[in-house]
Amino acid sequence: MGCNSSHAISGSGQRTAAYYKTSATALTHARKLARPYAKTLAGLERNGFECPNRLCQRKRMTLDSVTITSLTSSLGILASIFWLGKRYEATVKFDWKATIHCSGPFADEVGDFMDDFTDAVKARAKEVWTIADGDLGNFGTTLTGGLLGDGCVAWALWVHQWLIDSEEWFSKLKIKQMHIGRWPFYHQVILVCFEDGTEIVLDPWRDKDDPFWDKKVYEKKYGKLKEGFSQ
């Protein structure tokens, strides 16, 4: 399962350098501020960027270009009065472009597991006539008296049993029953831990087509995971 991908981001910013005895000096210092501040802005964008694959959230950013769009200077009136001599400030405006490189920490073994589990989930979804994911799926299951789809508890129990029945993966993985939320809105999931330290949340109830989440990404989006099933 592929993980590496690159994504272009861009933005703009401005910085001011103050207070210098000549306009030329102020302009020179303002120009020097553009690139490091552009890198800071791009870094902030990187921190908030979510890579398309939920398991590939290891991010690296390269600053591709910084283009100065405006560079102006002016006399700082108050500073000049304070210093009893002319003092200048300069403002630089710029556009920047950068690239975010996404990758994943997991080994080939993790990819093999994901392929096997995805196939099993798709088969299970057809078997229980799953028509939707998440709360909408719960609504369909409740409305039809369980004829269409499974709720989150049934999905979590099925995942747990599938792992037990799959001798290859059961012997290689550390399996944990987990839940999030508070009564009466508990939600059950399975957490699997690989020998290389990779931790993956299995939650086909939320997304049967892509039922994997990096543990940190899942907790950031849905809440802190707690051990054990709560019903």
C-alpha positions as a Markdown table, in Angstrom:
| # | Residue | x | y | z |
|---|---|---|---|---|
| 1 | Met | 0.0 | 0.0 | 0.0 |
| 2 | Gly | 1.6 | 3.3 | -1.1 |
| 3 | Cys | 2.3 | 5.9 | 1.4 |
| 4 | Asn | 4.8 | 8.5 | 0.1 |
| 5 | Ser | 3.2 | 11.6 | -1.5 |
| 6 | Ser | 4.1 | 15.3 | -2.1 |
| 7 | His | 1.8 | 18.3 | -1.8 |
| 8 | Ala | 2.4 | 21.9 | -2.8 |
| 9 | Ile | 1.5 | 24.7 | -0.4 |
| 10 | Ser | 1.9 | 28.5 | -0.7 |
| 11 | Gly | 1.2 | 31.7 | 1.1 |
| 12 | Ser | 2.3 | 35.3 | 1.7 |
| 13 | Gly | 3.6 | 37.4 | 4.5 |
| 14 | Gln | 5.3 | 40.6 | 5.6 |
| 15 | Arg | 7.9 | 41.7 | 8.1 |
| 16 | Thr | 9.1 | 45.1 | 9.3 |
| 17 | Ala | 12.7 | 46.0 | 10.2 |
| 18 | Ala | 13.2 | 49.0 | 12.6 |
| 19 | Tyr | 14.9 | 51.4 | 13.4 |
| 20 | Tyr | 18.0 | 52.3 | 11.4 |
| 21 | Lys | 19.9 | 55.5 | 10.7 |
| 22 | Thr | 19.5 | 55.2 | 6.9 |
| 23 | Ser | 16.8 | 54.0 | 4.6 |
| 24 | Ala | 19.2 | 51.8 | 2.8 |
| 25 | Thr | 20.2 | 49.9 | 6.0 |
| 26 | Ala | 16.5 | 49.4 | 6.9 |
| 27 | Leu | 15.7 | 48.0 | 3.5 |
| 28 | Thr | 18.7 | 45.6 | 3.6 |
| 29 | His | 17.6 | 44.2 | 7.0 |
| 30 | Ala | 14.0 | 43.9 | 5.9 |
| 31 | Arg | 15.0 | 42.0 | 2.8 |
| 32 | Lys | 17.0 | 39.5 | 5.0 |
| 33 | Leu | 13.9 | 38.9 | 7.1 |
| 34 | Ala | 11.8 | 37.5 | 4.2 |
| 35 | Arg | 13.2 | 34.0 | 3.9 |
| 36 | Pro | 13.4 | 32.9 | 7.5 |
| 37 | Tyr | 9.9 | 34.2 | 8.2 |
| 38 | Ala | 8.6 | 32.5 | 5.1 |
| 39 | Lys | 10.1 | 29.3 | 6.4 |
| 40 | Thr | 8.3 | 29.8 | 9.7 |
| 41 | Leu | 5.0 | 30.4 | 8.0 |
| 42 | Ala | 5.4 | 27.3 | 5.8 |
| 43 | Gly | 6.3 | 25.3 | 8.9 |
| 44 | Leu | 3.0 | 26.4 | 10.6 |
| 45 | Glu | 1.1 | 25.3 | 7.5 |
| 46 | Arg | 3.0 | 21.9 | 7.6 |
| 47 | Asn | 2.0 | 21.4 | 11.2 |
| 48 | Gly | -1.7 | 21.8 | 10.4 |
| 49 | Phe | -1.6 | 19.8 | 7.2 |
| 50 | Glu | -3.1 | 16.4 | 7.2 |
| 51 | Cys | -1.7 | 13.9 | 4.7 |
| 52 | Pro | -4.3 | 12.1 | 2.6 |
| 53 | Asn | -3.4 | 8.7 | 4.0 |
| 54 | Arg | -4.3 | 8.6 | 7.7 |
| 55 | Leu | -1.4 | 6.3 | 8.4 |
| 56 | Cys | 1.1 | 8.4 | 6.6 |
| 57 | Gln | 1.4 | 11.5 | 8.8 |
| 58 | Arg | 5.1 | 11.7 | 9.0 |
| 59 | Lys | 5.7 | 15.1 | 7.3 |
| 60 | Arg | 8.8 | 16.9 | 6.0 |
| 61 | Met | 8.7 | 20.4 | 4.4 |
| 62 | Thr | 11.0 | 22.0 | 1.9 |
| 63 | Leu | 10.8 | 25.7 | 1.2 |
| 64 | Asp | 10.9 | 26.0 | -2.6 |
| 65 | Ser | 10.9 | 29.8 | -3.3 |
| 66 | Val | 10.4 | 33.2 | -1.7 |
| 67 | Thr | 9.5 | 36.1 | -4.0 |
| 68 | Ile | 9.6 | 39.6 | -2.7 |
| 69 | Thr | 6.6 | 41.6 | -4.0 |
| 70 | Ser | 7.2 | 44.9 | -2.1 |
| 71 | Leu | 10.0 | 46.5 | -0.3 |
| 72 | Thr | 9.4 | 50.0 | 1.1 |
| 73 | Ser | 10.9 | 52.3 | 3.8 |
| 74 | Ser | 9.6 | 55.2 | 5.7 |
| 75 | Leu | 10.8 | 57.7 | 8.4 |
| 76 | Gly | 9.8 | 56.6 | 11.9 |
| 77 | Ile | 8.6 | 59.8 | 13.4 |
| 78 | Leu | 8.3 | 58.8 | 17.0 |
| 79 | Ala | 11.6 | 56.8 | 16.9 |
| 80 | Ser | 13.3 | 59.9 | 15.4 |
| 81 | Ile | 12.0 | 62.1 | 18.2 |
| 82 | Phe | 13.1 | 59.6 | 20.8 |
| 83 | Trp | 16.6 | 59.2 | 19.3 |
| 84 | Leu | 16.9 | 62.9 | 18.5 |
| 85 | Gly | 17.9 | 61.9 | 14.9 |
| 86 | Lys | 16.4 | 60.3 | 11.9 |
| 87 | Arg | 15.4 | 56.6 | 12.2 |
| 88 | Tyr | 14.0 | 54.6 | 9.4 |
| 89 | Glu | 11.9 | 51.4 | 9.2 |
| 90 | Ala | 11.3 | 49.2 | 6.2 |
| 91 | Thr | 8.6 | 46.6 | 5.3 |
| 92 | Val | 9.0 | 43.6 | 3.1 |
| 93 | Lys | 6.1 | 41.7 | 1.6 |
| 94 | Phe | 6.6 | 38.4 | -0.1 |
| 95 | Asp | 5.0 | 35.2 | -1.5 |
| 96 | Trp | 6.3 | 31.8 | -0.7 |
| 97 | Lys | 6.0 | 28.3 | -2.1 |
| 98 | Ala | 6.8 | 25.0 | -0.3 |
| 99 | Thr | 6.3 | 21.3 | -0.6 |
| 100 | Ile | 5.1 | 18.9 | 2.1 |
| 101 | His | 6.4 | 15.3 | 1.8 |
| 102 | Cys | 4.3 | 12.7 | 3.5 |
| 103 | Ser | 5.6 | 9.3 | 4.4 |
| 104 | Gly | 4.7 | 6.5 | 6.8 |
| 105 | Pro | 6.8 | 4.8 | 9.4 |
| 106 | Phe | 5.4 | 1.3 | 8.9 |
| 107 | Ala | 7.2 | -1.7 | 7.4 |
| 108 | Asp | 6.0 | -4.0 | 4.6 |
| 109 | Glu | 4.5 | -6.3 | 7.2 |
| 110 | Val | 2.0 | -3.6 | 8.2 |
| 111 | Gly | 1.1 | -3.0 | 4.5 |
| 112 | Asp | 0.4 | -6.8 | 4.1 |
| 113 | Phe | -1.8 | -6.7 | 7.2 |
| 114 | Met | -3.8 | -3.7 | 5.9 |
| 115 | Asp | -4.4 | -5.5 | 2.6 |
| 116 | Asp | -5.7 | -8.7 | 4.3 |
| 117 | Phe | -7.9 | -6.7 | 6.7 |
| 118 | Thr | -9.3 | -4.5 | 4.0 |
| 119 | Asp | -10.4 | -7.5 | 2.0 |
| 120 | Ala | -12.0 | -9.1 | 5.1 |
| 121 | Val | -13.9 | -5.9 | 6.0 |
| 122 | Lys | -15.3 | -5.5 | 2.5 |
| 123 | Ala | -16.5 | -9.1 | 2.6 |
| 124 | Arg | -18.1 | -8.6 | 6.0 |
| 125 | Ala | -19.8 | -5.4 | 4.9 |
| 126 | Lys | -21.5 | -7.2 | 2.0 |
| 127 | Glu | -22.4 | -10.1 | 4.3 |
| 128 | Val | -24.3 | -7.9 | 6.8 |
| 129 | Trp | -25.7 | -5.6 | 4.1 |
| 130 | Thr | -23.9 | -2.5 | 5.3 |
| 131 | Ile | -25.4 | 0.5 | 3.4 |
| 132 | Ala | -23.6 | 3.4 | 5.2 |
| 133 | Asp | -20.8 | 4.3 | 7.6 |
| 134 | Gly | -20.9 | 5.8 | 11.1 |
| 135 | Asp | -24.0 | 7.2 | 12.6 |
| 136 | Leu | -25.9 | 6.9 | 9.3 |
| 137 | Gly | -25.1 | 3.2 | 9.3 |
| 138 | Asn | -26.4 | 2.9 | 12.9 |
| 139 | Phe | -29.6 | 4.6 | 11.9 |
| 140 | Gly | -30.1 | 2.1 | 9.1 |
| 141 | Thr | -29.3 | -0.8 | 11.4 |
| 142 | Thr | -31.7 | 0.4 | 14.1 |
| 143 | Leu | -34.5 | 1.2 | 11.6 |
| 144 | Thr | -34.4 | -2.2 | 10.0 |
| 145 | Gly | -34.0 | -4.1 | 13.3 |
| 146 | Gly | -30.5 | -5.2 | 12.5 |
| 147 | Leu | -31.2 | -6.4 | 9.0 |
| 148 | Leu | -28.9 | -3.8 | 7.3 |
| 149 | Gly | -25.4 | -3.4 | 8.7 |
| 150 | Asp | -23.8 | -3.6 | 12.1 |
| 151 | Gly | -23.4 | -1.1 | 14.9 |
| 152 | Cys | -20.0 | -0.1 | 16.3 |
| 153 | Val | -20.1 | -2.8 | 19.1 |
| 154 | Ala | -20.8 | -5.6 | 16.5 |
| 155 | Trp | -18.1 | -4.3 | 14.3 |
| 156 | Ala | -15.5 | -4.2 | 17.1 |
| 157 | Leu | -16.5 | -7.7 | 18.2 |
| 158 | Trp | -16.1 | -9.0 | 14.7 |
| 159 | Val | -12.7 | -7.3 | 14.3 |
| 160 | His | -11.5 | -8.9 | 17.5 |
| 161 | Gln | -12.7 | -12.4 | 16.5 |
| 162 | Trp | -11.2 | -12.0 | 13.0 |
| 163 | Leu | -7.8 | -11.3 | 14.5 |
| 164 | Ile | -8.1 | -14.3 | 16.8 |
| 165 | Asp | -9.2 | -16.6 | 13.9 |
| 166 | Ser | -6.3 | -15.2 | 11.7 |
| 167 | Glu | -3.5 | -17.3 | 13.2 |
| 168 | Glu | -0.8 | -15.5 | 11.2 |
| 169 | Trp | -1.7 | -12.0 | 12.5 |
| 170 | Phe | -2.8 | -13.1 | 16.0 |
| 171 | Ser | 0.7 | -14.5 | 16.7 |
| 172 | Lys | 2.4 | -11.3 | 15.5 |
| 173 | Leu | 0.2 | -8.5 | 16.9 |
| 174 | Lys | -0.6 | -7.1 | 20.3 |
| 175 | Ile | -4.3 | -6.7 | 20.3 |
| 176 | Lys | -6.1 | -4.2 | 22.6 |
| 177 | Gln | -9.8 | -3.6 | 23.1 |
| 178 | Met | -10.4 | 0.1 | 23.4 |
| 179 | His | -13.1 | 2.7 | 23.7 |
| 180 | Ile | -13.7 | 6.4 | 23.5 |
| 181 | Gly | -16.4 | 8.7 | 24.9 |
| 182 | Arg | -18.6 | 8.6 | 28.0 |
| 183 | Trp | -21.8 | 6.8 | 28.9 |
| 184 | Pro | -24.1 | 6.5 | 27.1 |
| 185 | Phe | -22.0 | 7.5 | 24.0 |
| 186 | Tyr | -19.2 | 4.9 | 24.2 |
| 187 | His | -17.6 | 3.8 | 21.0 |
| 188 | Gln | -15.6 | 0.6 | 20.8 |
| 189 | Val | -12.6 | 0.0 | 18.6 |
| 190 | Ile | -9.6 | -2.3 | 18.3 |
| 191 | Leu | -6.0 | -1.2 | 18.6 |
| 192 | Val | -3.2 | -3.4 | 17.1 |
| 193 | Cys | 0.4 | -2.9 | 17.9 |
| 194 | Phe | 3.2 | -4.2 | 15.6 |
| 195 | Glu | 6.7 | -5.3 | 16.7 |
| 196 | Asp | 8.2 | -2.1 | 15.1 |
| 197 | Gly | 6.1 | 0.1 | 17.4 |
| 198 | Thr | 3.4 | 1.0 | 14.8 |
| 199 | Glu | 0.0 | 1.4 | 16.5 |
| 200 | Ile | -3.1 | 1.3 | 14.3 |
| 201 | Val | -6.7 | 1.8 | 15.2 |
| 202 | Leu | -9.1 | -0.5 | 13.4 |
| 203 | Asp | -12.6 | 1.1 | 13.1 |
| 204 | Pro | -14.5 | -0.2 | 10.0 |
| 205 | Trp | -17.7 | 1.2 | 11.5 |
| 206 | Arg | -16.5 | 4.7 | 10.7 |
| 207 | Asp | -15.1 | 3.9 | 7.2 |
| 208 | Lys | -15.4 | 0.4 | 5.8 |
| 209 | Asp | -13.4 | 1.3 | 2.7 |
| 210 | Asp | -10.4 | 2.7 | 4.7 |
| 211 | Pro | -10.7 | 1.4 | 8.2 |
| 212 | Phe | -7.3 | 2.3 | 9.5 |
| 213 | Trp | -6.1 | 5.3 | 11.6 |
| 214 | Asp | -2.8 | 6.2 | 13.1 |
| 215 | Lys | -3.4 | 6.1 | 16.9 |
| 216 | Lys | -2.3 | 9.8 | 17.4 |
| 217 | Val | -4.4 | 11.0 | 14.4 |
| 218 | Tyr | -7.5 | 9.1 | 15.7 |
| 219 | Glu | -7.2 | 10.5 | 19.2 |
| 220 | Lys | -6.7 | 14.0 | 17.9 |
| 221 | Lys | -9.9 | 13.8 | 15.8 |
| 222 | Tyr | -12.1 | 11.7 | 18.1 |
| 223 | Gly | -10.8 | 11.7 | 21.6 |
| 224 | Lys | -8.5 | 9.9 | 24.0 |
| 225 | Leu | -8.6 | 6.1 | 23.7 |
| 226 | Lys | -9.1 | 4.1 | 26.9 |
| 227 | Glu | -8.5 | 0.4 | 27.4 |
| 228 | Gly | -11.3 | -2.1 | 27.5 |
| 229 | Phe | -14.8 | -2.3 | 25.9 |
| 230 | Ser | -17.5 | -0.3 | 27.6 |
| 231 | Gln | -21.1 | -0.9 | 26.8 |
